[in-house]
Amino acid sequence: MRTLEVRRHASTKKGEGRGKGSHLSTEGVALARKIGAEIGPFGLVLTSPVPRALETAIAMGFAVNDQPEALGDLPPAVLEEVGHHERWAWQQPFVTFARLVRQGGPTTRMGERQRDVWVRALESVPAGGRVLIISHGRIIESGLVTCIPDGDFGAWGASFHHCEGVRMTFAGGRFQGVQLLRLSPQAV
């Protein structure tokens, strides 16, 4: 059995300080450091190529092994389906993501790309190994509902906030043991 932990990047600078790639804010760095002190070790760490994902992993205290394009690829066609911040208003976002993934369109393909990267990463570590992936909202949710097609989506709550995500085990070619990683309001 292997373990995968996928987390959304930490919070970024706002306004004029945001810059290209949305670099982490001071608060984002502090939160990533706190979380990094509580998790790990990992045999493999992957991030999206977007700077805020790499910065999150480094602030957590982990060296990054690779930055697969798929972990940060949010095609325009997906944005047409899911929007930018619209998911925060959805009553049951994981139910909506699951419906979109079942439709066979752009969100389906994005979810399948996540599953492929996640499985390859897990297969590259030895039995008992652990993988950390830092990615982005919408990308993670589509991957999760693709990997767990029979999940209790209505009970999973809101889309992932900064540094939140999921931990799953992988055995026999299947994802299982889903544990949503939510932060307490005091942690943020």
N, C-alpha and C positions, 0 to 999 in steps of 0.2 A: 504494500500500500504506500502511496505517495500523497503528499499534501500540497495543495495550491492555495495561496493567499493572494487575492486580487484587491487592490485598494485604489481609490480615487486619489489624485494628487492633493496636496495641501493648498490652503487658500493663497491667493495671489494679490499683488499690489493692485490698487484701484486708481482711477483717474489718470493723470499725466504720467505718473510713475510706473504705470502698467508695462509699457515697453512691448517690443515684439516678443511673442512667446509667453507673455504674461508671467513674469518671474515671481517667485514666492515673496509674500509679505513677511515682515518680522514675525507676525503672529503665526503664519503658516510654517515658518522654520521652527518656531518653538513647539508647535503641535506635532510636527513630524519628528522632532527629537524625542518628545515624550513618548510617542507611539513606538518609535524605533527601539527605545530602551526596554519595551515590554514584549517585543516579538523577536522571532529569529531563534537560532541561526537559520540561514537559507543556503542551499547548495547552488542555487541559480537565482539571479536577480535580473529581471527584464523591465524596461520602461518604454513608454512611447518615445519617439524622437523629439517631442515637444519639450522645451526646456523645463517647464514646471514639473513634469514627471521625473526627469533626471534629478532635478534639484531636490525633490521630495525624497527620493531614495537615498541620496547622499546625506541630506539632513537627518534621515533616519539612522544613518551610520552604516549603510551597506554599499559596497562596491557594485557597480552595474556591469553585468556581463555582455549585454547586447540591448539594442533598441529597435526591435522589429517595426517596420512601417505600419503594419496592421493595427498595432496597439494605439496609434494616434490618428488613424484614417477615418474621418467622418465625412463621407462623400456628400455632395450637394443633394443627391436624390434621397439620402437618409434624412437630411435636414428638412426636406419637403414633407416627409412622413411624420417626423417626431418634433420638428421645430427646434428652437434653441432653449428657451426657459419654460416652454409650455408644460413640460413634465411636472413641474412643481405644482401646477393646478390640477393635475389628474387625480381623481379620487383613489384609484388603485393603479399606480404606474406599472407595476410588474404584470398586472392583468393586461394592460394596454400593450406593453412590450411583447408579451406572449402572443397576443392577437396579431400584432404587426409581423412577428417572426413567422407565424403560421401562414401568413398571406403569400409568402414566396417572393417578396419584392426586395428592395434595397436593404431594409433592416434585417431581413433574413440572411442576405449575403454577408452583411457586417457581422452578425452573430456567428455565422459559420466560420468566418475568418478568425474570430476570437477563439472559438472552440479549437480550430486547427492549431493556432499558435500555443494555446494553453496545453493541449495534448502533447505536442512536440516537445514543449518545455519539460513537462512531467516525465516523458519517456527518456529524456536526456539525463535525468538524475537517477542514482541507484535506488533500489527498493528502500523504503523508509525515508527517502529524500524529500526535501521541502523546497518549494519555488515561491518567490515573491514577484508579483507583477504590479507595476504602478501605471495606471491608465487614466481614463476620463469618463465622466458621466455620459450616459447614453450608450457608449461603447461597452462598458462593463455590464450594464443591465441587459443589453441585447445578447451578449455572450452567455450570461448566467441563465437566461430563460432558454437559450439554445441548448446548453449543457444539461439542464434539469427540466425537460419538457413537461414533466408531470408534477412540477412544484406547486405548493400551496400559495400561489401568487397573491391572492387576496390578503393573506396574512403577513406578507413580507414588508408591508408598510411603504414608506416614501422612497424615492430614488436616493441614491447614495450622496451624502454630503461629503465635504472635504475629509480625506483620510479614512472614510468609511469604506466598507466593501464586504467581501465574502471569503470564507475559508471552507474548502471542500477536500474530501479525500478522493483518490482515484485508484481504482483497483479493477482488474478484469475488464479494462477498456471502458469503464463507466465512472461517471462522477456520482458521488453520494455524500452523505453526512454534511449537508449544507448548514453552515453556521454564519448568519449575518453578523457582521462586525459593525456595531453601532457605537457612537460616542455619546457619553453622557453630556448634558448641557454644560456641566462644570469643566469638561475636558476641552471644550471649544474656545 
